[in-house]
Each structure stands twice: as C-alpha cells, then as structure tokens.
Amino acid sequence: MPARQPPRGGTAATFAPPIMEARRWLDGIEFPPDRPLLDVSQAAPMDPPPAALRQAIAEAALNDPGAHLYGPVLGLPELRAEIADQWSSAYGGAIRPEQVAITQGCNQAFCAAVSAIAAAGDEVILPTPWYFNHKMWLDMAGVRAVPLSTGANLLPEVQRTAALITPRTRAIVLVTPNNPTGLEYPAGLVAEVLALCRNHGIALILDETYRDFDGRDGAPHRLFADPDWGDTLIQLYSFSKAYRLTGHRVGALVAAEPIVAEVGKFLDTVAICANQLGQRAALWGLCNLAAWKADERAEILARRTAVETGFAALPGWDLMGAGAFFAWVRHPFAIDSTTLARRLVAEAGVLLLPGSMFLPEADPGSRDQLRIAFANIGRPGLRTLFERLAAFRP
C-alpha cells in the first residue's frame, strides 16, 4: 500500500495558529495555587456578556423561532440598518444598510473582503508587526502578503508604503487601534493612506475591531464623511470584544454595494449566514448597552495607564506601544523572544506571545519584542505581572 502523502492544500502554505502553539507550552506544567498562570496571550474577554444581554439571548432562544433557522446571507436586516445608522452618526458620513454585511466574526470579514477583491498571485500590503490571522489567510488564499516595516514608531509611513505598490497590489490593510501594538493610528495618517489607495485604484481594508476602546474622543477618522468613500474603503468590525460575544461569532463589513455582493458569495459558500442568536445579541447590545460599553472602555483605558506606569518602572524594558487590549514591548535580555516566552511560562507563570509570531523571520524585532494582551487581567493582575517580570532572571 503506498504511503499516505502529506497535506498539499492551501493550508500547508502557512504556519500553525500561534495561539494554539502557545497553549502547547503549558503541557506538563503545574501552576501552584499561590502562583497561578497569568494568561496574557489572547485578546479575548474572560467574562460573559452582562446579565441583561444574556437574558435577551435567552429570550430570543426561547421565543424567536427565526433564531434557530437560516437567515439572510448578508445578515439580519434590522442589524444591518442599525449599524448603518449608528456608523453614519458616529463617523459623520452616509452609510446605507445595503453597504453592510454581517459575518461570523471579524476574521471572516477579512477573509471575505480579500476574497472579493484579490485572487491567487495578487498582493496585499500588511504593515508589520501584522495580525497573524491576516497573514495566514493571505498565505492560504495564494495572495502574497507584502510586509511594510513600520520602524521604531510602529506607524506605517506613506512614502514607504507607496514604494511597495505594484500592478499586482489589490489592497493595503490597516488595523487601528492596532493588533498587536495597540497604537491608535492618527486620523491624518489613515486619510493619507486612503488617498494613496484611491490614486492607485486599490482598496483600503480598515480593521477597527478595537474601535470601542480607542482612547480618543469622537470619531477616530473621517473617511466616511467623504461621499465617495465606497470607491476605496472596506471597513471591518467585531462585536466580540465590546459586547463580550466572542463565542457567538458576529462581525461586520462595510463597503460599496458591488463589494458587498461579492462578499455575499463568500458568506453563502462558507457559512450560509452568521450566527442567528449572535446577531440578535449584537443588535440588542447596539440598542441598549451604550452606557455599559462606555464603562468597559473606561476600565480598559485605566488598565492601559497601569501598563504605562508599570513599564516605566521596569528597568531595561521598553514599552513601544500600548492601547486597546495590547502592549508591544522590547525586552532587555540576550535571548530571543520565543525562548523568553517559553521560559516565562515555566519560570514565571506568564503566558504571552513572542514578536516572532507577528513579524517576518528576518525582521530583527522578532528576536526582542513581545505582545502582552493586558486587557485579559484586571489591575491587581497587572501588578502581579510586573512583579513577576521584575523578578525574572534568564
């Protein structure tokens, strides 16, 4: 009998999921009760949605027959309309429900957007450090991810970006507040990148998963105020973080109607429709949880301040960026970031991610930079984190 051949599908073109890889570092390690594991590896709320939202989900499950059936491919009409209305108000622009698609989380929104505008052999520009799932999808789709180094200030530079555009370029991707660095991209920078994309006839994919935790007041940009935004902009959003709906998988994509129509092909083929209970939960949250969400934002911003204070007092460590759920730091040790991350699990009870999971292998930052998802732990947990980092000796 011939030997079974190794996998040769598109998934073989990319690396193993980093979060799953990091979880394997826990195998065989016991954490004593007086020093439990501090898990700052993944940006995901650890608490369930507020009780009122859970009650709304329960009532929908019990009393709304449609919550258990296939729904419209592009999402609940009521949810699409509410997003269009609230986004129009928040950004000072005009968005119609027909320009909104509901997806199974924001990762699927990204996959759908890329599938709508790019094919195998095309290119998409990703600032580095990148969100690893973006890189993974491009790899699997046969679309070349073109790394855009952001340098010491972690902000993409427009002139350097322009130099990477080729006839095969289909989009530039920006994530703000950024994953993994936490940085909030200035509104002027985002507008310059949109203009660059427009001049070259390519798309700007703007991932605003962490928009609700932006430290600035008001709209973080004015792109939707441009009446012609649809010729260039594709915006992505997630309900997972702001409403603690990670398990319900609800995201959104806002784009011109022809793009939304192409996205519909992807959604119908991959999932048919987004989670019905999750969509109802997202709609209820949009309509009822503004004050609660403001409190959540205030708490995350307070944790960011605690992170800034903690690293300022930690000798040798350099806080390069902080915001939303993340801190991006440079460590002071003469070992690479992957080795350090693994040793921190065993020797300090801290699980975080090395920069090598977010950067090309040749990038020097992959050796001495780390991502910390600080929103996963409260301020007492942050104090413990800094105590353990201060005590660690390689």
BAFI-503177 format. One record per residue (C-alpha): x, y, z; residue number from 0. Coordinates in steps of 0.05 Angstrom, whole numbers, plus 5000, padded with zeros to 4 digits. Layout:
BEGIN
[[X,Y,Z],NUM]
...
***
This chain:
BEGIN
[[5000,5000,5000],0]
[[5030,5068,4981],1]
[[5049,5115,5038],2]
[[4999,5169,5053],3]
[[5021,5235,5021],4]
[[5030,5297,5065],5]
[[4977,5352,5060],6]
[[4985,5395,4998],7]
[[4925,5441,5004],8]
[[4927,5516,5013],9]
[[4931,5509,5088],10]
[[5000,5479,5081],11]
[[5025,5547,5055],12]
[[5021,5579,5123],13]
[[5044,5569,5195],14]
[[5009,5536,5254],15]
[[4959,5581,5292],16]
[[5002,5619,5343],17]
[[4951,5617,5399],18]
[[4946,5542,5393],19]
[[5022,5536,5391],20]
[[5029,5579,5454],21]
[[4977,5537,5490],22]
[[5020,5476,5478],23]
[[5075,5508,5520],24]
[[5030,5495,5581],25]
[[5032,5420,5572],26]
[[5063,5385,5632],27]
[[5070,5448,5674],28]
[[5033,5454,5740],29]
[[5019,5523,5769],30]
[[5015,5524,5845],31]
[[4955,5558,5879],32]
[[4999,5614,5905],33]
[[5025,5629,5835],34]
[[4970,5615,5783],35]
[[4982,5625,5710],36]
[[4975,5696,5684],37]
[[4949,5687,5613],38]
[[4961,5750,5571],39]
[[4968,5713,5505],40]
[[4900,5724,5472],41]
[[4857,5786,5467],42]
[[4791,5758,5490],43]
[[4745,5779,5546],44]
[[4746,5728,5602],45]
[[4677,5747,5630],46]
[[4609,5732,5599],47]
[[4565,5787,5570],48]
[[4526,5829,5620],49]
[[4466,5796,5651],50]
[[4415,5837,5612],51]
[[4447,5816,5546],52]
[[4448,5743,5567],53]
[[4374,5750,5585],54]
[[4360,5778,5516],55]
[[4396,5719,5484],56]
[[4356,5670,5527],57]
[[4291,5703,5508],58]
[[4309,5701,5434],59]
[[4327,5627,5440],60]
[[4261,5612,5474],61]
[[4212,5657,5438],62]
[[4240,5674,5369],63]
[[4234,5615,5321],64]
[[4276,5651,5269],65]
[[4336,5649,5317],66]
[[4343,5575,5301],67]
[[4337,5578,5225],68]
[[4380,5600,5167],69]
[[4376,5675,5159],70]
[[4393,5723,5103],71]
[[4462,5711,5076],72]
[[4484,5784,5088],73]
[[4454,5787,5157],74]
[[4392,5809,5195],75]
[[4362,5870,5161],76]
[[4350,5903,5228],77]
[[4422,5894,5248],78]
[[4449,5920,5182],79]
[[4403,5980,5187],80]
[[4425,5995,5258],81]
[[4498,5991,5240],82]
[[4487,6037,5180],83]
[[4450,6088,5224],84]
[[4499,6087,5282],85]
[[4561,6087,5238],86]
[[4534,6145,5197],87]
[[4523,6185,5261],88]
[[4590,6166,5293],89]
[[4633,6180,5232],90]
[[4594,6238,5203],91]
[[4580,6203,5137],92]
[[4526,6168,5098],93]
[[4523,6092,5101],94]
[[4464,6052,5076],95]
[[4442,5983,5101],96]
[[4458,5955,5033],97]
[[4531,5972,5045],98]
[[4534,5928,5107],99]
[[4546,5853,5112],100]
[[4545,5812,5176],101]
[[4598,5759,5183],102]
[[4618,5703,5230],103]
[[4667,5747,5268],104]
[[4716,5798,5242],105]
[[4766,5745,5218],106]
[[4714,5721,5169],107]
[[4701,5793,5148],108]
[[4774,5799,5129],109]
[[4774,5733,5091],110]
[[4711,5754,5054],111]
[[4740,5822,5037],112]
[[4804,5793,5009],113]
[[4765,5741,4970],114]
[[4722,5795,4939],115]
[[4780,5837,4913],116]
[[4841,5791,4904],117]
[[4859,5725,4873],118]
[[4918,5678,4876],119]
[[4980,5714,4852],120]
[[4957,5782,4874],121]
[[4989,5822,4931],122]
[[4964,5856,4994],123]
[[5007,5903,5035],124]
[[5009,5887,5110],125]
[[5044,5934,5159],126]
[[5089,5896,5208],127]
[[5082,5873,5261],128]
[[5020,5843,5230],129]
[[4959,5808,5258],130]
[[4979,5736,5245],131]
[[4910,5712,5222],132]
[[4912,5764,5166],133]
[[4978,5736,5143],134]
[[4953,5664,5149],135]
[[4892,5677,5106],136]
[[4932,5711,5052],137]
[[4980,5652,5051],138]
[[4924,5602,5045],139]
[[4890,5642,4990],140]
[[4954,5646,4949],141]
[[4956,5722,4957],142]
[[5025,5749,4972],143]
[[5029,5787,5037],144]
[[5078,5845,5025],145]
[[5108,5866,5092],146]
[[5112,5940,5106],147]
[[5162,5954,5161],148]
[[5136,6008,5208],149]
[[5202,6022,5243],150]
[[5213,6044,5314],151]
[[5149,6086,5319],152]
[[5106,6028,5293],153]
[[5067,6073,5246],154]
[[5064,6060,5171],155]
[[5099,6114,5130],156]
[[5061,6134,5068],157]
[[5121,6144,5022],158]
[[5149,6075,5041],159]
[[5081,6045,5030],160]
[[5075,6076,4961],161]
[[5142,6044,4941],162]
[[5113,5975,4953],163]
[[5053,5983,4906],164]
[[5058,5942,4842],165]
[[5009,5924,4787],166]
[[4990,5863,4828],167]
[[4973,5902,4891],168]
[[4899,5898,4909],169]
[[4896,5929,4978],170]
[[4932,5959,5038],171]
[[4910,5935,5107],172]
[[4909,5979,5168],173]
[[4888,5957,5238],174]
[[4872,6013,5287],175]
[[4875,6010,5346],176]
[[4928,5962,5325],177]
[[4935,5888,5339],178]
[[4989,5872,5362],179]
[[5019,5940,5381],180]
[[4958,5976,5410],181]
[[4975,6040,5373],182]
[[4919,6086,5351],183]
[[4934,6110,5281],184]
[[4926,6186,5273],185]
[[4866,6206,5232],186]
[[4911,6244,5184],187]
[[4954,6183,5170],188]
[[4892,6140,5156],189]
[[4867,6194,5108],190]
[[4934,6196,5072],191]
[[4933,6120,5062],192]
[[4862,6124,5035],193]
[[4885,6177,4985],194]
[[4944,6134,4966],195]
[[4898,6074,4954],196]
[[4850,6117,4913],197]
[[4905,6144,4870],198]
[[4928,6073,4853],199]
[[4858,6043,4845],200]
[[4866,5994,4903],201]
[[4826,5982,4967],202]
[[4840,6005,5038],203]
[[4818,5949,5085],204]
[[4810,5983,5152],205]
[[4802,5934,5211],206]
[[4770,5970,5270],207]
[[4759,5910,5315],208]
[[4782,5951,5376],209]
[[4748,6017,5357],210]
[[4706,6017,5420],211]
[[4769,6022,5463],212]
[[4803,6079,5426],213]
[[4828,6130,5476],214]
[[4808,6189,5434],215]
[[4741,6224,5439],216]
[[4697,6226,5378],217]
[[4708,6192,5311],218]
[[4778,6163,5302],219]
[[4777,6184,5229],220]
[[4733,6220,5179],221]
[[4736,6172,5120],222]
[[4661,6160,5117],223]
[[4649,6236,5112],224]
[[4677,6231,5041],225]
[[4617,6219,4996],226]
[[4660,6175,4952],227]
[[4686,6130,5008],228]
[[4657,6068,4975],229]
[[4706,6072,4916],230]
[[4764,6053,4962],231]
[[4745,6037,5035],232]
[[4727,5969,5064],233]
[[4716,5973,5139],234]
[[4715,5913,5186],235]
[[4686,5910,5256],236]
[[4676,5858,5311],237]
[[4623,5852,5365],238]
[[4666,5802,5403],239]
[[4706,5850,5447],240]
[[4659,5908,5463],241]
[[4599,5863,5480],242]
[[4637,5801,5503],243]
[[4606,5759,5448],244]
[[4668,5721,5428],245]
[[4633,5654,5427],246]
[[4575,5679,5385],247]
[[4618,5700,5326],248]
[[4589,5765,5299],249]
[[4627,5815,5257],250]
[[4610,5866,5204],251]
[[4638,5891,5138],252]
[[4621,5959,5108],253]
[[4636,5971,5035],254]
[[4606,5993,4969],255]
[[4548,5951,4945],256]
[[4586,5915,4890],257]
[[4637,5892,4942],258]
[[4582,5870,4989],259]
[[4551,5829,4933],260]
[[4617,5793,4922],261]
[[4623,5783,4997],262]
[[4555,5751,4996],263]
[[4581,5696,4951],264]
[[4636,5680,5001],265]
[[4589,5681,5061],266]
[[4537,5636,5027],267]
[[4590,5586,5009],268]
[[4627,5584,5075],269]
[[4574,5593,5128],270]
[[4507,5609,5093],271]
[[4493,5661,5147],272]
[[4522,5688,5211],273]
[[4501,5661,5278],274]
[[4428,5679,5289],275]
[[4429,5686,5364],276]
[[4493,5724,5360],277]
[[4463,5774,5311],278]
[[4404,5786,5356],279]
[[4452,5796,5414],280]
[[4493,5846,5374],281]
[[4430,5885,5355],282]
[[4406,5886,5427],283]
[[4474,5909,5451],284]
[[4477,5965,5399],285]
[[4409,5990,5421],286]
[[4415,5982,5497],287]
[[4488,5980,5521],288]
[[4518,6047,5505],289]
[[4529,6066,5578],290]
[[4554,5997,5597],291]
[[4603,5998,5538],292]
[[4628,6066,5560],293]
[[4645,6037,5628],294]
[[4681,5979,5595],295]
[[4722,6028,5554],296]
[[4740,6069,5616],297]
[[4765,6006,5651],298]
[[4808,5985,5592],299]
[[4837,6055,5588],300]
[[4853,6052,5662],301]
[[4889,5986,5651],302]
[[4928,6018,5595],303]
[[4951,6073,5643],304]
[[4971,6019,5693],305]
[[5012,5985,5638],306]
[[5047,6050,5621],307]
[[5063,6063,5694],308]
[[5087,5992,5705],309]
[[5135,5990,5647],310]
[[5162,6059,5664],311]
[[5186,6029,5730],312]
[[5213,5964,5700],313]
[[5288,5972,5685],314]
[[5311,5954,5615],315]
[[5241,5942,5586],316]
[[5216,5988,5530],317]
[[5142,5999,5521],318]
[[5138,6013,5446],319]
[[5062,6016,5441],320]
[[5000,6008,5484],321]
[[4926,6014,5471],322]
[[4861,5976,5464],323]
[[4877,5906,5491],324]
[[4952,5905,5477],325]
[[5022,5926,5497],326]
[[5081,5916,5449],327]
[[5147,5915,5486],328]
[[5221,5905,5476],329]
[[5253,5860,5528],330]
[[5324,5872,5555],331]
[[5351,5800,5554],332]
[[5404,5768,5510],333]
[[5357,5712,5488],334]
[[5307,5712,5431],335]
[[5234,5727,5444],336]
[[5208,5657,5431],337]
[[5257,5626,5481],338]
[[5239,5680,5531],339]
[[5165,5670,5522],340]
[[5171,5595,5535],341]
[[5215,5606,5595],342]
[[5167,5657,5625],343]
[[5113,5603,5625],344]
[[5155,5553,5665],345]
[[5194,5602,5708],346]
[[5147,5660,5720],347]
[[5078,5632,5706],348]
[[5065,5683,5650],349]
[[5039,5664,5581],350]
[[5050,5718,5529],351]
[[5067,5717,5455],352]
[[5136,5730,5423],353]
[[5146,5781,5368],354]
[[5166,5725,5322],355]
[[5092,5707,5315],356]
[[5077,5776,5286],357]
[[5138,5791,5243],358]
[[5176,5763,5184],359]
[[5232,5717,5206],360]
[[5285,5765,5181],361]
[[5258,5824,5219],362]
[[5304,5840,5279],363]
[[5243,5856,5322],364]
[[5224,5782,5321],365]
[[5282,5770,5369],366]
[[5269,5821,5423],367]
[[5196,5842,5421],368]
[[5134,5814,5455],369]
[[5059,5823,5455],370]
[[5020,5827,5521],371]
[[4944,5825,5519],372]
[[4936,5864,5583],373]
[[4860,5872,5578],374]
[[4853,5799,5598],375]
[[4872,5813,5671],376]
[[4850,5867,5720],377]
[[4894,5918,5753],378]
[[4912,5871,5811],379]
[[4934,5820,5758],380]
[[4976,5874,5724],381]
[[5012,5888,5789],382]
[[5028,5814,5795],383]
[[5051,5813,5723],384]
[[5102,5869,5735],385]
[[5126,5836,5799],386]
[[5140,5771,5761],387]
[[5174,5806,5703],388]
[[5217,5846,5751],389]
[[5238,5783,5788],390]
[[5253,5742,5725],391]
[[5327,5727,5712],392]
[[5346,5690,5648],393]
***
